[in-house]
């Protein structure tokens, strides 16, 4: 396994849905809302095994002092 990390929001609704459902997170059942939330996040770092999305972390911040990490 060769995991590559990317700081881009270059993923599809289907990739995100599959990832979230693979860990049985309810939000995976709402891919259109999930993709909108992720694309609006301050920072998203994704983990890829080849062409498969295998993980992600996202940050929400106020631009100055506070950051909240979610989905890690």
trRosetta pair geometry for C-beta under 8 A, 3 or more apart (Angstrom, degrees):
i j d omega theta_ij theta_ji phi_ij phi_ji
1 49 5.6 -42 -155 -130 93 121
2 49 6.9 125 63 -140 51 67
2 50 7.6 84 63 -53 93 66
3 47 5.3 -11 -168 -170 113 101
3 48 6.9 140 -156 69 58 41
3 49 5.8 -37 -94 -80 66 75
3 54 6.9 -98 -118 63 102 134
3 55 7.9 4 -148 31 128 119
4 47 7.4 147 74 -157 40 51
4 48 4.8 -27 63 64 91 98
4 49 7.9 157 17 -85 77 27
5 45 5.8 5 -174 178 105 103
5 46 7.0 161 -152 82 55 44
5 47 5.6 -23 -97 -98 73 67
5 48 7.7 173 -83 17 25 78
6 10 7.0 -59 132 45 144 106
6 45 7.1 164 80 -156 39 58
6 46 5.1 -15 58 58 92 94
6 48 6.6 26 -2 -6 113 119
7 43 6.8 -33 -155 -162 99 95
7 44 7.4 141 -155 81 51 51
7 45 5.4 -26 -96 -101 68 77
8 44 7.6 -37 102 81 22 97
8 46 7.2 -53 61 19 66 116
9 38 6.6 158 -143 136 105 92
9 39 5.3 112 171 -117 143 64
9 41 7.7 160 -97 52 124 95
9 44 5.1 86 -92 46 81 133
10 46 7.9 -118 58 22 69 149
11 15 4.7 -117 -175 80 97 135
11 16 5.8 106 127 -51 124 93
11 35 7.9 -146 95 -125 90 96
11 38 7.7 -41 61 124 119 148
11 46 6.1 158 -50 -100 131 157
11 53 5.6 61 -134 -85 128 145
11 56 7.8 -76 -18 -76 164 143
12 15 4.6 101 54 4 80 101
12 16 7.1 -149 93 -1 44 86
12 35 7.8 -36 165 -112 33 135
13 16 6.0 -60 -151 40 30 108
13 17 6.1 33 152 -22 66 110
13 31 4.6 94 179 153 94 118
13 32 6.5 9 -139 -84 136 51
13 34 7.7 120 -144 72 75 97
13 35 4.6 -60 -100 -49 79 148
14 17 5.5 -52 -143 36 31 114
14 18 6.3 31 159 -19 65 106
14 31 7.2 32 -79 -161 33 158
15 18 6.0 -55 -149 36 28 110
15 19 6.4 27 154 -18 62 108
15 52 7.9 178 -139 -155 101 47
15 53 4.3 90 173 9 112 136
16 19 5.8 -55 -147 36 31 112
16 20 6.2 22 160 -12 66 110
16 28 7.7 -165 136 -122 69 75
16 31 6.1 135 86 -142 101 92
16 34 5.6 -180 137 120 130 122
16 35 5.6 161 41 -81 155 82
16 38 6.5 -143 -121 2 148 158
16 53 7.0 -35 -73 104 46 161
16 56 8.0 -23 -118 8 85 151
17 20 6.2 -63 -145 41 25 104
17 21 6.1 17 161 -11 65 114
17 28 5.4 108 -156 -167 54 81
17 31 3.9 -32 -73 -88 111 127
17 34 7.2 142 -78 59 65 144
18 21 6.1 -61 -140 43 25 105
18 22 6.2 35 157 -33 62 107
18 28 7.8 165 -18 -155 6 122
18 53 7.4 122 73 63 106 105
19 22 5.7 -55 -152 24 27 115
19 23 7.4 0 159 3 59 103
19 28 7.4 -159 78 -108 54 117
19 53 5.2 -67 -59 111 130 108
19 54 7.2 178 -117 -128 107 15
19 55 7.3 171 -155 -82 127 25
19 56 7.0 60 148 4 160 107
20 23 6.6 -71 -158 45 33 93
20 25 4.5 -82 -173 63 86 114
20 27 5.6 -89 -173 85 146 84
20 28 3.0 -178 103 -78 105 99
20 31 7.9 177 40 -93 132 77
20 34 6.5 -94 -21 -147 161 161
21 24 7.0 35 -169 -87 42 31
21 25 7.2 -102 -77 48 28 68
21 28 3.8 -174 -54 142 69 151
21 29 7.3 101 -88 -58 101 61
22 28 7.9 165 8 -108 54 161
24 28 7.9 -115 -152 23 12 136
25 28 5.2 107 77 -17 81 101
26 29 5.9 -42 -176 16 55 113
27 30 5.9 -68 -162 46 53 100
27 33 7.6 -112 -160 90 87 107
27 34 5.3 119 157 -90 100 115
28 31 7.0 14 -169 -71 47 80
28 34 7.0 25 -101 -55 34 164
30 33 4.3 -12 146 36 114 116
30 34 5.7 131 95 -27 76 94
31 34 5.3 -58 -137 41 34 115
31 35 6.0 34 166 -21 70 104
32 35 6.3 -48 -142 33 26 107
32 36 6.7 27 155 -17 57 109
33 36 5.7 -58 -152 37 32 113
33 37 6.4 32 152 -19 66 107
34 37 5.8 -56 -149 36 30 110
34 38 6.3 25 156 -15 66 107
35 38 5.8 -55 -144 39 32 109
35 39 6.1 30 158 -17 66 109
36 39 6.0 -57 -143 39 26 108
36 40 6.3 19 157 -13 62 114
37 40 5.9 -67 -150 42 27 107
37 41 6.9 47 149 -46 62 94
38 41 5.6 -34 -157 -2 37 120
38 44 5.7 59 -175 -93 91 147
38 56 7.6 13 -137 139 130 154
38 58 6.1 -128 -131 -85 75 149
41 44 5.3 96 76 -54 131 95
41 58 4.3 -49 -168 -173 165 122
41 59 6.6 119 170 63 108 43
41 60 5.9 -88 -141 -77 81 75
42 58 7.8 126 48 175 68 82
42 59 5.1 -65 71 100 108 85
42 60 5.6 135 2 -125 108 31
42 61 4.7 4 -33 25 175 90
42 63 7.9 -158 -121 -69 131 66
42 67 7.4 -114 69 -130 152 95
43 58 6.7 163 89 -157 56 56
43 59 4.3 10 54 44 102 109
43 61 7.7 28 4 -1 102 115
44 56 6.1 -6 -173 -171 95 118
44 57 7.4 166 -152 85 51 44
44 58 4.7 -16 -102 -104 76 89
44 59 7.8 -154 -69 21 39 68
45 56 6.6 161 85 -154 49 64
45 57 5.1 -3 56 56 98 91
45 58 7.7 -175 21 -82 62 41
46 53 6.0 -56 -170 -136 120 97
46 55 7.1 149 -164 89 52 54
46 56 4.7 -22 -108 -100 65 96
47 53 7.5 99 74 -163 56 57
47 54 5.2 -71 106 73 98 85
47 55 3.7 9 43 60 126 98
47 56 6.6 -150 13 -68 78 46
48 51 7.0 -17 -171 -129 115 14
48 52 6.6 144 -157 73 69 43
48 53 6.1 -41 -100 -99 75 45
48 54 6.5 132 -125 14 21 90
49 52 5.1 -20 65 65 86 101
49 54 4.8 50 -5 -25 104 140
53 56 7.0 -7 -176 -42 109 108
56 71 5.9 1 95 129 89 120
57 69 6.2 -13 -177 -164 108 103
57 70 7.7 142 -165 72 62 39
57 71 6.1 177 -125 95 39 76
57 72 4.2 32 -111 -97 104 90
58 69 7.4 149 81 -154 42 55
58 70 5.4 -30 70 67 92 87
58 71 5.4 36 17 49 96 115
59 67 5.1 -12 -168 -171 114 112
59 68 6.9 144 -157 71 60 46
59 69 5.6 -29 -98 -97 76 64
59 70 7.6 152 -97 20 27 76
60 67 7.0 151 77 -158 42 59
60 68 4.7 -16 61 58 95 101
60 70 6.6 24 -3 2 106 121
61 64 8.0 177 159 30 101 43
61 66 6.3 169 -148 95 70 55
61 67 4.1 -24 -93 -101 105 77
61 68 7.1 179 -77 16 52 66
62 65 6.5 -17 65 46 117 66
62 66 4.9 43 10 53 116 95
62 67 7.9 -128 13 -70 69 49
69 72 5.7 8 154 -27 112 134
